[in-house]
Every structure is written in structure tokens, then in C-alpha cells.
């Protein structure tokens, strides 16, 4: 992957094939199952830049979209069904494989765990 490209549910279930150049990495989310998923990035912190969601009434989504959940640095972000998120994480000092997974342990155990490579 190149900086600013989106990561989606069809990319790299086996891990290791996603690549981003150095600098600031950004990724988006996809839809897996029709429930919310707390997605955790191991050993790293990031900031949520934006969220977009289809199929949810705007008044229900307003508190999330306006940043009440997204202020500050995070290592876990709640991703709603059908939602796409954009995060920013500086990777300039870090190279190699990075793991991310759903923090619902049943989902993690069933394979909702991936990795990406920063070159």
C-alpha cells in the first residue's frame, strides 16, 4: 500500500502483503459482520481523522462523528457496521509487521486479526 490508500476487508487476511512507505500511514475500515468491532492496533497509537457510515440515522451517529469518542491518541477504535474510518499514525521510526485485530476475543479467535507491513 501507498500512503493515503485505503485498507478494506478484502485485503490480506493472511497478513504481510500490505505495504506502506515511511511517513504517515492512513487506513480505512470495512464491514465484517453486522455489529460494532473495537479494533486494536498493537503497540502503536493513532488518531482518528474521520468517520463515514451508511445506513445509520445521522442523529444516532452525531456524538461519534462530532468527536466525542475520537479525541486524543488511541490504540483501539470502535468501528460500526458499514463504517469507514480514516486514522493517522506516524511510522517514520518504525518498520516491519504491525498487528491489528478485533478486541472481541471470540472474533479474534475466529480470525479477525490481520497484519500489515511498513517498509
Backbone as XML, in Angstrom:
<?xml version="1.0"?>
<chain id="A" units="angstrom">
  <residue number="1" name="UNK">
    <atom name="N" x="0.827" y="-1.183" z="0.000"/>
    <atom name="CA" x="0.000" y="0.000" z="0.000"/>
    <atom name="C" x="0.865" y="1.237" z="0.000"/>
  </residue>
  <residue number="2" name="UNK">
    <atom name="N" x="0.319" y="2.277" z="-0.563"/>
    <atom name="CA" x="0.993" y="3.563" z="-0.542"/>
    <atom name="C" x="0.299" y="4.476" z="0.457"/>
  </residue>
  <residue number="3" name="UNK">
    <atom name="N" x="1.024" y="5.471" z="0.906"/>
    <atom name="CA" x="0.487" y="6.411" z="1.877"/>
    <atom name="C" x="-0.841" y="6.977" z="1.392"/>
  </residue>
  <residue number="4" name="UNK">
    <atom name="N" x="-1.834" y="6.962" z="2.267"/>
    <atom name="CA" x="-3.137" y="7.513" z="1.941"/>
    <atom name="C" x="-4.098" y="6.544" z="1.291"/>
  </residue>
  <residue number="5" name="UNK">
    <atom name="N" x="-3.632" y="5.348" z="0.903"/>
    <atom name="CA" x="-4.530" y="4.363" z="0.306"/>
    <atom name="C" x="-5.386" y="3.724" z="1.384"/>
  </residue>
  <residue number="6" name="UNK">
    <atom name="N" x="-6.543" y="3.225" z="0.981"/>
    <atom name="CA" x="-7.463" y="2.604" z="1.924"/>
    <atom name="C" x="-7.182" y="1.124" z="2.069"/>
  </residue>
  <residue number="7" name="UNK">
    <atom name="N" x="-7.397" y="0.633" z="3.269"/>
    <atom name="CA" x="-7.323" y="-0.785" z="3.562"/>
    <atom name="C" x="-8.757" y="-1.260" z="3.716"/>
  </residue>
  <residue number="8" name="UNK">
    <atom name="N" x="-9.142" y="-2.360" z="3.100"/>
    <atom name="CA" x="-10.511" y="-2.826" z="3.264"/>
    <atom name="C" x="-10.541" y="-4.304" z="3.605"/>
  </residue>
  <residue number="9" name="UNK">
    <atom name="N" x="-11.755" y="-4.826" z="3.795"/>
    <atom name="CA" x="-11.932" y="-6.198" z="4.277"/>
    <atom name="C" x="-11.404" y="-7.255" z="3.328"/>
  </residue>
  <residue number="10" name="UNK">
    <atom name="N" x="-11.198" y="-6.921" z="2.054"/>
    <atom name="CA" x="-10.728" y="-7.905" z="1.084"/>
    <atom name="C" x="-9.209" y="-8.000" z="1.021"/>
  </residue>
  <residue number="11" name="UNK">
    <atom name="N" x="-8.519" y="-7.186" z="1.787"/>
    <atom name="CA" x="-7.060" y="-7.150" z="1.714"/>
    <atom name="C" x="-6.427" y="-7.995" z="2.807"/>
  </residue>
  <residue number="12" name="UNK">
    <atom name="N" x="-5.598" y="-8.897" z="2.421"/>
    <atom name="CA" x="-4.605" y="-9.516" z="3.293"/>
    <atom name="C" x="-5.122" y="-10.184" z="4.552"/>
  </residue>
  <residue number="13" name="UNK">
    <atom name="N" x="-6.004" y="-11.157" z="4.407"/>
    <atom name="CA" x="-6.427" y="-11.923" z="5.580"/>
    <atom name="C" x="-5.272" y="-12.739" z="6.153"/>
  </residue>
  <residue number="14" name="UNK">
    <atom name="N" x="-4.306" y="-13.117" z="5.313"/>
    <atom name="CA" x="-3.197" y="-13.937" z="5.797"/>
    <atom name="C" x="-2.069" y="-13.112" z="6.394"/>
  </residue>
  <residue number="15" name="UNK">
    <atom name="N" x="-2.066" y="-11.815" z="6.153"/>
    <atom name="CA" x="-1.053" y="-10.951" z="6.755"/>
    <atom name="C" x="0.197" y="-10.799" z="5.914"/>
  </residue>
  <residue number="16" name="UNK">
    <atom name="N" x="0.831" y="-9.633" z="6.042"/>
    <atom name="CA" x="2.136" y="-9.407" z="5.463"/>
    <atom name="C" x="2.177" y="-8.837" z="4.069"/>
  </residue>
  <residue number="17" name="UNK">
    <atom name="N" x="1.065" y="-8.753" z="3.360"/>
    <atom name="CA" x="1.120" y="-8.279" z="1.981"/>
    <atom name="C" x="0.825" y="-6.800" z="1.824"/>
  </residue>
  <residue number="18" name="UNK">
    <atom name="N" x="0.291" y="-6.155" z="2.833"/>
    <atom name="CA" x="0.007" y="-4.727" z="2.732"/>
    <atom name="C" x="1.273" y="-3.961" z="3.032"/>
  </residue>
  <residue number="19" name="UNK">
    <atom name="N" x="1.590" y="-3.001" z="2.195"/>
    <atom name="CA" x="2.806" y="-2.232" z="2.396"/>
    <atom name="C" x="2.499" y="-0.751" z="2.296"/>
  </residue>
  <residue number="20" name="UNK">
    <atom name="N" x="3.132" y="0.026" z="3.151"/>
    <atom name="CA" x="3.041" y="1.469" z="3.090"/>
    <atom name="C" x="4.455" y="1.995" z="3.172"/>
  </residue>
  <residue number="21" name="UNK">
    <atom name="N" x="4.716" y="3.095" z="2.482"/>
    <atom name="CA" x="6.024" y="3.723" z="2.590"/>
    <atom name="C" x="6.175" y="4.373" z="3.954"/>
  </residue>
  <residue number="22" name="UNK">
    <atom name="N" x="7.352" y="4.887" z="4.248"/>
    <atom name="CA" x="7.576" y="5.561" z="5.521"/>
    <atom name="C" x="6.731" y="6.815" z="5.636"/>
  </residue>
  <residue number="23" name="UNK">
    <atom name="N" x="6.775" y="7.467" z="6.761"/>
    <atom name="CA" x="5.990" y="8.673" z="6.962"/>
    <atom name="C" x="4.674" y="8.369" z="7.638"/>
  </residue>
  <residue number="24" name="UNK">
    <atom name="N" x="3.631" y="9.049" z="7.238"/>
    <atom name="CA" x="2.322" y="8.920" z="7.876"/>
    <atom name="C" x="1.502" y="7.861" z="7.174"/>
  </residue>
  <residue number="25" name="UNK">
    <atom name="N" x="1.068" y="6.850" z="7.892"/>
    <atom name="CA" x="0.216" y="5.810" z="7.332"/>
    <atom name="C" x="-1.234" y="6.116" z="7.627"/>
  </residue>
  <residue number="26" name="UNK">
    <atom name="N" x="-2.099" y="5.797" z="6.687"/>
    <atom name="CA" x="-3.527" y="6.006" z="6.878"/>
    <atom name="C" x="-4.245" y="4.745" z="6.452"/>
  </residue>
  <residue number="27" name="UNK">
    <atom name="N" x="-5.332" y="4.399" z="7.124"/>
    <atom name="CA" x="-6.090" y="3.242" z="6.693"/>
    <atom name="C" x="-7.562" y="3.464" z="6.955"/>
  </residue>
  <residue number="28" name="UNK">
    <atom name="N" x="-8.376" y="2.794" z="6.183"/>
    <atom name="CA" x="-9.819" y="2.860" z="6.353"/>
    <atom name="C" x="-10.321" y="1.515" z="6.826"/>
  </residue>
  <residue number="29" name="UNK">
    <atom name="N" x="-11.564" y="1.458" z="7.228"/>
    <atom name="CA" x="-12.140" y="0.214" z="7.713"/>
    <atom name="C" x="-13.123" y="-0.357" z="6.726"/>
  </residue>
  <residue number="30" name="UNK">
    <atom name="N" x="-13.586" y="-1.531" z="6.978"/>
    <atom name="CA" x="-14.574" y="-2.182" z="6.142"/>
    <atom name="C" x="-15.632" y="-2.807" z="7.008"/>
  </residue>
  <residue number="31" name="UNK">
    <atom name="N" x="-16.536" y="-3.526" z="6.387"/>
    <atom name="CA" x="-17.629" y="-4.132" z="7.133"/>
    <atom name="C" x="-17.405" y="-5.624" z="7.248"/>
  </residue>
  <residue number="32" name="UNK">
    <atom name="N" x="-17.332" y="-6.127" z="8.454"/>
    <atom name="CA" x="-17.283" y="-7.557" z="8.719"/>
    <atom name="C" x="-18.301" y="-7.833" z="9.803"/>
  </residue>
  <residue number="33" name="UNK">
    <atom name="N" x="-19.331" y="-8.547" z="9.482"/>
    <atom name="CA" x="-20.426" y="-8.849" z="10.402"/>
    <atom name="C" x="-21.217" y="-7.574" z="10.698"/>
  </residue>
  <residue number="34" name="UNK">
    <atom name="N" x="-22.471" y="-7.734" z="11.070"/>
    <atom name="CA" x="-23.306" y="-6.553" z="11.305"/>
    <atom name="C" x="-23.339" y="-6.189" z="12.785"/>
  </residue>
  <residue number="35" name="UNK">
    <atom name="N" x="-22.176" y="-5.931" z="13.344"/>
    <atom name="CA" x="-22.072" y="-5.479" z="14.729"/>
    <atom name="C" x="-20.833" y="-4.607" z="14.869"/>
  </residue>
  <residue number="36" name="UNK">
    <atom name="N" x="-20.766" y="-3.851" z="15.951"/>
    <atom name="CA" x="-19.608" y="-2.988" z="16.183"/>
    <atom name="C" x="-18.390" y="-3.828" z="16.555"/>
  </residue>
  <residue number="37" name="UNK">
    <atom name="N" x="-17.210" y="-3.344" z="16.162"/>
    <atom name="CA" x="-15.956" y="-4.029" z="16.467"/>
    <atom name="C" x="-14.961" y="-3.034" z="17.056"/>
  </residue>
  <residue number="38" name="UNK">
    <atom name="N" x="-14.435" y="-3.291" z="18.263"/>
    <atom name="CA" x="-13.342" y="-2.483" z="18.794"/>
    <atom name="C" x="-12.027" y="-2.974" z="18.169"/>
  </residue>
  <residue number="39" name="UNK">
    <atom name="N" x="-11.493" y="-2.211" z="17.233"/>
    <atom name="CA" x="-10.287" y="-2.611" z="16.505"/>
    <atom name="C" x="-9.065" y="-2.041" z="17.222"/>
  </residue>
  <residue number="40" name="UNK">
    <atom name="N" x="-8.118" y="-2.917" z="17.530"/>
    <atom name="CA" x="-6.927" y="-2.582" z="18.317"/>
    <atom name="C" x="-5.676" y="-2.724" z="17.458"/>
  </residue>
  <residue number="41" name="UNK">
    <atom name="N" x="-4.823" y="-1.694" z="17.474"/>
    <atom name="CA" x="-3.530" y="-1.716" z="16.784"/>
    <atom name="C" x="-2.456" y="-1.938" z="17.839"/>
  </residue>
  <residue number="42" name="UNK">
    <atom name="N" x="-1.757" y="-3.062" z="17.752"/>
    <atom name="CA" x="-0.786" y="-3.462" z="18.777"/>
    <atom name="C" x="0.420" y="-2.543" z="18.851"/>
  </residue>
  <residue number="43" name="UNK">
    <atom name="N" x="0.732" y="-2.109" z="20.074"/>
    <atom name="CA" x="1.968" y="-1.392" z="20.355"/>
    <atom name="C" x="2.086" y="-0.024" z="19.724"/>
  </residue>
  <residue number="44" name="UNK">
    <atom name="N" x="1.015" y="0.523" z="19.187"/>
    <atom name="CA" x="1.072" y="1.798" z="18.490"/>
    <atom name="C" x="-0.112" y="2.657" z="18.904"/>
  </residue>
  <residue number="45" name="UNK">
    <atom name="N" x="0.026" y="3.945" z="18.698"/>
    <atom name="CA" x="-1.078" y="4.866" z="18.922"/>
    <atom name="C" x="-1.367" y="5.612" z="17.637"/>
  </residue>
  <residue number="46" name="UNK">
    <atom name="N" x="-2.610" y="6.013" z="17.466"/>
    <atom name="CA" x="-3.038" y="6.698" z="16.253"/>
    <atom name="C" x="-4.110" y="7.709" z="16.616"/>
  </residue>
  <residue number="47" name="UNK">
    <atom name="N" x="-4.453" y="8.551" z="15.648"/>
    <atom name="CA" x="-5.555" y="9.488" z="15.814"/>
    <atom name="C" x="-6.607" y="9.199" z="14.758"/>
  </residue>
  <residue number="48" name="UNK">
    <atom name="N" x="-7.876" y="9.288" z="15.147"/>
    <atom name="CA" x="-8.983" y="9.108" z="14.209"/>
    <atom name="C" x="-9.213" y="10.443" z="13.516"/>
  </residue>
  <residue number="49" name="UNK">
    <atom name="N" x="-9.091" y="10.441" z="12.175"/>
    <atom name="CA" x="-9.271" y="11.670" z="11.411"/>
    <atom name="C" x="-10.706" y="11.864" z="10.960"/>
  </residue>
  <residue number="50" name="UNK">
    <atom name="N" x="-11.360" y="10.775" z="10.553"/>
    <atom name="CA" x="-12.734" y="10.919" z="10.074"/>
    <atom name="C" x="-13.456" y="9.584" z="10.134"/>
  </residue>
  <residue number="51" name="UNK">
    <atom name="N" x="-14.778" y="9.675" z="10.073"/>
    <atom name="CA" x="-15.660" y="8.512" z="10.040"/>
    <atom name="C" x="-16.760" y="8.794" z="9.034"/>
  </residue>
  <residue number="52" name="UNK">
    <atom name="N" x="-17.129" y="7.782" z="8.288"/>
    <atom name="CA" x="-18.287" y="7.856" z="7.401"/>
    <atom name="C" x="-19.041" y="6.552" z="7.555"/>
  </residue>
  <residue number="53" name="UNK">
    <atom name="N" x="-20.356" y="6.632" z="7.587"/>
    <atom name="CA" x="-21.154" y="5.429" z="7.773"/>
    <atom name="C" x="-22.410" y="5.504" z="6.918"/>
  </residue>
  <residue number="54" name="UNK">
    <atom name="N" x="-22.800" y="4.359" z="6.393"/>
    <atom name="CA" x="-24.034" y="4.260" z="5.629"/>
    <atom name="C" x="-25.045" y="3.470" z="6.452"/>
  </residue>
  <residue number="55" name="UNK">
    <atom name="N" x="-26.310" y="3.808" z="6.312"/>
    <atom name="CA" x="-27.356" y="3.028" z="6.945"/>
    <atom name="C" x="-27.650" y="3.375" z="8.389"/>
  </residue>
  <residue number="56" name="UNK">
    <atom name="N" x="-27.043" y="4.416" z="8.938"/>
    <atom name="CA" x="-27.345" y="4.810" z="10.311"/>
    <atom name="C" x="-27.932" y="6.213" z="10.283"/>
  </residue>
  <residue number="57" name="UNK">
    <atom name="N" x="-28.986" y="6.418" z="11.040"/>
    <atom name="CA" x="-29.588" y="7.749" z="11.101"/>
    <atom name="C" x="-28.583" y="8.726" z="11.697"/>
  </residue>
  <residue number="58" name="UNK">
    <atom name="N" x="-28.462" y="9.892" z="11.096"/>
    <atom name="CA" x="-27.444" y="10.860" z="11.492"/>
    <atom name="C" x="-27.565" y="11.288" z="12.953"/>
  </residue>
  <residue number="59" name="UNK">
    <atom name="N" x="-28.792" y="11.399" z="13.489"/>
    <atom name="CA" x="-28.921" y="11.825" z="14.887"/>
    <atom name="C" x="-28.355" y="10.781" z="15.847"/>
  </residue>
  <residue number="60" name="UNK">
    <atom name="N" x="-28.400" y="9.502" z="15.474"/>
    <atom name="CA" x="-27.821" y="8.456" z="16.317"/>
    <atom name="C" x="-26.299" y="8.459" z="16.242"/>
  </residue>
  <residue number="61" name="UNK">
    <atom name="N" x="-25.787" y="8.878" z="15.117"/>
    <atom name="CA" x="-24.352" y="8.838" z="14.845"/>
    <atom name="C" x="-23.651" y="10.126" z="15.251"/>
  </residue>
  <residue number="62" name="UNK">
    <atom name="N" x="-24.404" y="11.167" z="15.545"/>
    <atom name="CA" x="-23.861" y="12.507" z="15.740"/>
    <atom name="C" x="-22.773" y="12.567" z="16.812"/>
  </residue>
  <residue number="63" name="UNK">
    <atom name="N" x="-22.963" y="11.943" z="17.967"/>
    <atom name="CA" x="-21.976" y="12.055" z="19.042"/>
    <atom name="C" x="-20.652" y="11.406" z="18.675"/>
  </residue>
  <residue number="64" name="UNK">
    <atom name="N" x="-20.690" y="10.359" z="17.853"/>
    <atom name="CA" x="-19.448" y="9.735" z="17.398"/>
    <atom name="C" x="-18.772" y="10.630" z="16.371"/>
  </residue>
  <residue number="65" name="UNK">
    <atom name="N" x="-19.519" y="11.054" z="15.366"/>
    <atom name="CA" x="-18.963" y="11.823" z="14.263"/>
    <atom name="C" x="-18.394" y="13.161" z="14.725"/>
  </residue>
  <residue number="66" name="UNK">
    <atom name="N" x="-18.994" y="13.768" z="15.744"/>
    <atom name="CA" x="-18.513" y="15.070" z="16.208"/>
    <atom name="C" x="-17.322" y="14.953" z="17.149"/>
  </residue>
  <residue number="67" name="UNK">
    <atom name="N" x="-16.824" y="13.754" z="17.355"/>
    <atom name="CA" x="-15.562" y="13.608" z="18.047"/>
    <atom name="C" x="-15.623" y="13.258" z="19.514"/>
  </residue>
  <residue number="68" name="UNK">
    <atom name="N" x="-16.803" y="13.018" z="20.060"/>
    <atom name="CA" x="-16.869" y="12.704" z="21.486"/>
    <atom name="C" x="-16.136" y="11.406" z="21.813"/>
  </residue>
  <residue number="69" name="UNK">
    <atom name="N" x="-16.021" y="10.501" z="20.856"/>
    <atom name="CA" x="-15.280" y="9.259" z="21.067"/>
    <atom name="C" x="-13.877" y="9.305" z="20.481"/>
  </residue>
  <residue number="70" name="UNK">
    <atom name="N" x="-13.591" y="10.289" z="19.644"/>
    <atom name="CA" x="-12.376" y="10.242" z="18.830"/>
    <atom name="C" x="-11.292" y="11.233" z="19.222"/>
  </residue>
  <residue number="71" name="UNK">
    <atom name="N" x="-11.437" y="11.972" z="20.300"/>
    <atom name="CA" x="-10.399" y="12.925" z="20.663"/>
    <atom name="C" x="-9.204" y="12.197" z="21.267"/>
  </residue>
  <residue number="72" name="UNK">
    <atom name="N" x="-8.018" y="12.731" z="21.038"/>
    <atom name="CA" x="-6.801" y="12.184" z="21.629"/>
    <atom name="C" x="-6.225" y="10.988" z="20.887"/>
  </residue>
  <residue number="73" name="UNK">
    <atom name="N" x="-5.108" y="10.499" z="21.408"/>
    <atom name="CA" x="-4.409" y="9.347" z="20.839"/>
    <atom name="C" x="-5.079" y="8.068" z="21.310"/>
  </residue>
  <residue number="74" name="UNK">
    <atom name="N" x="-5.112" y="7.073" z="20.461"/>
    <atom name="CA" x="-5.799" y="5.813" z="20.749"/>
    <atom name="C" x="-4.941" y="4.628" z="20.334"/>
  </residue>
  <residue number="75" name="UNK">
    <atom name="N" x="-5.259" y="3.455" z="20.901"/>
    <atom name="CA" x="-4.734" y="2.195" z="20.367"/>
    <atom name="C" x="-5.884" y="1.272" z="19.983"/>
  </residue>
  <residue number="76" name="UNK">
    <atom name="N" x="-7.131" y="1.712" z="20.267"/>
    <atom name="CA" x="-8.331" y="0.951" z="19.920"/>
    <atom name="C" x="-9.397" y="1.932" z="19.449"/>
  </residue>
  <residue number="77" name="UNK">
    <atom name="N" x="-10.132" y="1.548" z="18.407"/>
    <atom name="CA" x="-11.211" y="2.390" z="17.896"/>
    <atom name="C" x="-12.434" y="1.519" z="17.641"/>
  </residue>
  <residue number="78" name="UNK">
    <atom name="N" x="-13.610" y="2.006" z="18.038"/>
    <atom name="CA" x="-14.857" y="1.284" z="17.804"/>
    <atom name="C" x="-15.329" y="1.572" z="16.379"/>
  </residue>
  <residue number="79" name="UNK">
    <atom name="N" x="-15.443" y="0.517" z="15.573"/>
    <atom name="CA" x="-15.875" y="0.636" z="14.179"/>
    <atom name="C" x="-17.260" y="0.016" z="14.064"/>
  </residue>
  <residue number="80" name="UNK">
    <atom name="N" x="-18.217" y="0.825" z="13.609"/>
    <atom name="CA" x="-19.601" y="0.379" z="13.478"/>
    <atom name="C" x="-19.791" y="-0.363" z="12.154"/>
  </residue>
  <residue number="81" name="UNK">
    <atom name="N" x="-20.831" y="-1.207" z="12.046"/>
    <atom name="CA" x="-21.101" y="-1.911" z="10.782"/>
    <atom name="C" x="-21.303" y="-0.913" z="9.645"/>
  </residue>
  <residue number="82" name="UNK">
    <atom name="N" x="-20.675" y="-1.154" z="8.520"/>
    <atom name="CA" x="-20.797" y="-0.279" z="7.363"/>
    <atom name="C" x="-19.989" y="0.996" z="7.456"/>
  </residue>
  <residue number="83" name="UNK">
    <atom name="N" x="-19.209" y="1.145" z="8.504"/>
    <atom name="CA" x="-18.460" y="2.384" z="8.713"/>
    <atom name="C" x="-17.077" y="2.300" z="8.087"/>
  </residue>
  <residue number="84" name="UNK">
    <atom name="N" x="-16.625" y="3.428" z="7.608"/>
    <atom name="CA" x="-15.249" y="3.567" z="7.140"/>
    <atom name="C" x="-14.586" y="4.611" z="8.015"/>
  </residue>
  <residue number="85" name="UNK">
    <atom name="N" x="-13.424" y="4.273" z="8.544"/>
    <atom name="CA" x="-12.673" y="5.233" z="9.351"/>
    <atom name="C" x="-11.363" y="5.539" z="8.649"/>
  </residue>
  <residue number="86" name="UNK">
    <atom name="N" x="-10.839" y="6.709" z="8.944"/>
    <atom name="CA" x="-9.505" y="7.084" z="8.483"/>
    <atom name="C" x="-8.709" y="7.438" z="9.728"/>
  </residue>
  <residue number="87" name="UNK">
    <atom name="N" x="-7.560" y="6.795" z="9.888"/>
    <atom name="CA" x="-6.686" y="7.088" z="11.024"/>
    <atom name="C" x="-5.345" y="7.571" z="10.501"/>
  </residue>
  <residue number="88" name="UNK">
    <atom name="N" x="-4.616" y="8.261" z="11.354"/>
    <atom name="CA" x="-3.263" y="8.705" z="11.026"/>
    <atom name="C" x="-2.326" y="8.204" z="12.112"/>
  </residue>
  <residue number="89" name="UNK">
    <atom name="N" x="-1.202" y="7.657" z="11.678"/>
    <atom name="CA" x="-0.195" y="7.123" z="12.588"/>
    <atom name="C" x="1.164" y="7.391" z="11.987"/>
  </residue>
  <residue number="90" name="UNK">
    <atom name="N" x="2.039" y="8.120" z="12.665"/>
    <atom name="CA" x="3.392" y="8.312" z="12.131"/>
    <atom name="C" x="4.206" y="7.022" z="12.265"/>
  </residue>
  <residue number="91" name="UNK">
    <atom name="N" x="4.738" y="6.551" z="11.147"/>
    <atom name="CA" x="5.525" y="5.315" z="11.143"/>
    <atom name="C" x="7.003" y="5.561" z="10.826"/>
  </residue>
  <residue number="92" name="UNK">
    <atom name="N" x="7.450" y="6.800" z="10.730"/>
    <atom name="CA" x="8.799" y="7.057" z="10.240"/>
    <atom name="C" x="9.893" y="6.371" z="11.049"/>
  </residue>
  <residue number="93" name="UNK">
    <atom name="N" x="9.688" y="6.132" z="12.328"/>
    <atom name="CA" x="10.709" y="5.473" z="13.147"/>
    <atom name="C" x="10.481" y="3.978" z="13.297"/>
  </residue>
  <residue number="94" name="UNK">
    <atom name="N" x="9.439" y="3.462" z="12.656"/>
    <atom name="CA" x="9.069" y="2.062" z="12.843"/>
    <atom name="C" x="8.915" y="1.372" z="11.501"/>
  </residue>
  <residue number="95" name="UNK">
    <atom name="N" x="9.539" y="0.227" z="11.349"/>
    <atom name="CA" x="9.447" y="-0.571" z="10.120"/>
    <atom name="C" x="9.067" y="-1.993" z="10.510"/>
  </residue>
  <residue number="96" name="UNK">
    <atom name="N" x="8.462" y="-2.709" z="9.584"/>
    <atom name="CA" x="8.160" y="-4.109" z="9.829"/>
    <atom name="C" x="6.677" y="-4.401" z="9.870"/>
  </residue>
  <residue number="97" name="UNK">
    <atom name="N" x="6.342" y="-5.549" z="10.470"/>
    <atom name="CA" x="4.956" y="-6.004" z="10.553"/>
    <atom name="C" x="4.258" y="-5.408" z="11.772"/>
  </residue>
  <residue number="98" name="UNK">
    <atom name="N" x="3.010" y="-5.029" z="11.592"/>
    <atom name="CA" x="2.175" y="-4.500" z="12.664"/>
    <atom name="C" x="0.879" y="-5.289" z="12.693"/>
  </residue>
  <residue number="99" name="UNK">
    <atom name="N" x="0.433" y="-5.641" z="13.883"/>
    <atom name="CA" x="-0.757" y="-6.459" z="14.074"/>
    <atom name="C" x="-1.933" y="-5.585" z="14.480"/>
  </residue>
  <residue number="100" name="UNK">
    <atom name="N" x="-3.105" y="-5.868" z="13.902"/>
    <atom name="CA" x="-4.342" y="-5.275" z="14.391"/>
    <atom name="C" x="-5.426" y="-6.334" z="14.394"/>
  </residue>
  <residue number="101" name="UNK">
    <atom name="N" x="-6.383" y="-6.208" z="15.336"/>
    <atom name="CA" x="-7.411" y="-7.236" z="15.479"/>
    <atom name="C" x="-8.622" y="-6.670" z="16.192"/>
  </residue>
  <residue number="102" name="UNK">
    <atom name="N" x="-9.721" y="-7.396" z="16.106"/>
    <atom name="CA" x="-10.925" y="-7.067" z="16.864"/>
    <atom name="C" x="-10.683" y="-7.447" z="18.321"/>
  </residue>
  <residue number="103" name="UNK">
    <atom name="N" x="-11.068" y="-6.570" z="19.229"/>
    <atom name="CA" x="-10.866" y="-6.840" z="20.647"/>
    <atom name="C" x="-11.971" y="-7.698" z="21.256"/>
  </residue>
  <residue number="104" name="UNK">
    <atom name="N" x="-12.973" y="-8.090" z="20.471"/>
    <atom name="CA" x="-13.906" y="-9.126" z="20.912"/>
    <atom name="C" x="-13.152" y="-10.440" z="20.762"/>
  </residue>
  <residue number="105" name="UNK">
    <atom name="N" x="-12.815" y="-11.085" z="21.849"/>
    <atom name="CA" x="-11.928" y="-12.250" z="21.797"/>
    <atom name="C" x="-12.463" y="-13.366" z="20.915"/>
  </residue>
  <residue number="106" name="UNK">
    <atom name="N" x="-13.778" y="-13.546" z="20.887"/>
    <atom name="CA" x="-14.340" y="-14.580" z="20.019"/>
    <atom name="C" x="-14.045" y="-14.274" z="18.555"/>
  </residue>
  <residue number="107" name="UNK">
    <atom name="N" x="-14.104" y="-13.001" z="18.186"/>
    <atom name="CA" x="-13.819" y="-12.609" z="16.805"/>
    <atom name="C" x="-12.335" y="-12.796" z="16.492"/>
  </residue>
  <residue number="108" name="UNK">
    <atom name="N" x="-11.486" y="-12.386" z="17.424"/>
    <atom name="CA" x="-10.038" y="-12.570" z="17.246"/>
    <atom name="C" x="-9.716" y="-14.048" z="17.054"/>
  </residue>
  <residue number="109" name="UNK">
    <atom name="N" x="-10.294" y="-14.895" z="17.890"/>
    <atom name="CA" x="-10.039" y="-16.338" z="17.801"/>
    <atom name="C" x="-10.544" y="-16.937" z="16.494"/>
  </residue>
  <residue number="110" name="UNK">
    <atom name="N" x="-11.578" y="-16.331" z="15.919"/>
    <atom name="CA" x="-12.131" y="-16.822" z="14.653"/>
    <atom name="C" x="-11.431" y="-16.219" z="13.440"/>
  </residue>
  <residue number="111" name="UNK">
    <atom name="N" x="-10.367" y="-15.462" z="13.655"/>
    <atom name="CA" x="-9.557" y="-14.974" z="12.544"/>
    <atom name="C" x="-9.686" y="-13.510" z="12.219"/>
  </residue>
  <residue number="112" name="UNK">
    <atom name="N" x="-10.372" y="-12.732" z="13.027"/>
    <atom name="CA" x="-10.480" y="-11.300" z="12.760"/>
    <atom name="C" x="-9.236" y="-10.606" z="13.305"/>
  </residue>
  <residue number="113" name="UNK">
    <atom name="N" x="-8.108" y="-10.984" z="12.708"/>
    <atom name="CA" x="-6.796" y="-10.485" z="13.091"/>
    <atom name="C" x="-5.975" y="-10.400" z="11.814"/>
  </residue>
  <residue number="114" name="UNK">
    <atom name="N" x="-5.334" y="-9.286" z="11.600"/>
    <atom name="CA" x="-4.522" y="-9.086" z="10.397"/>
    <atom name="C" x="-3.232" y="-8.383" z="10.772"/>
  </residue>
  <residue number="115" name="UNK">
    <atom name="N" x="-2.346" y="-8.341" z="9.815"/>
    <atom name="CA" x="-1.125" y="-7.565" z="9.983"/>
    <atom name="C" x="-0.839" y="-6.813" z="8.695"/>
  </residue>
  <residue number="116" name="UNK">
    <atom name="N" x="-0.070" y="-5.752" z="8.818"/>
    <atom name="CA" x="0.368" y="-5.005" z="7.645"/>
    <atom name="C" x="1.844" y="-4.699" z="7.806"/>
  </residue>
  <residue number="117" name="UNK">
    <atom name="N" x="2.497" y="-4.428" z="6.689"/>
    <atom name="CA" x="3.940" y="-4.226" z="6.655"/>
    <atom name="C" x="4.257" y="-2.774" z="6.321"/>
  </residue>
  <residue number="118" name="UNK">
    <atom name="N" x="5.113" y="-2.154" z="7.132"/>
    <atom name="CA" x="5.608" y="-0.807" z="6.863"/>
    <atom name="C" x="7.057" y="-0.947" z="6.425"/>
  </residue>
  <residue number="119" name="UNK">
    <atom name="N" x="7.359" y="-0.453" z="5.222"/>
    <atom name="CA" x="8.718" y="-0.599" z="4.673"/>
    <atom name="C" x="9.565" y="0.633" z="4.923"/>
  </residue>
</chain>
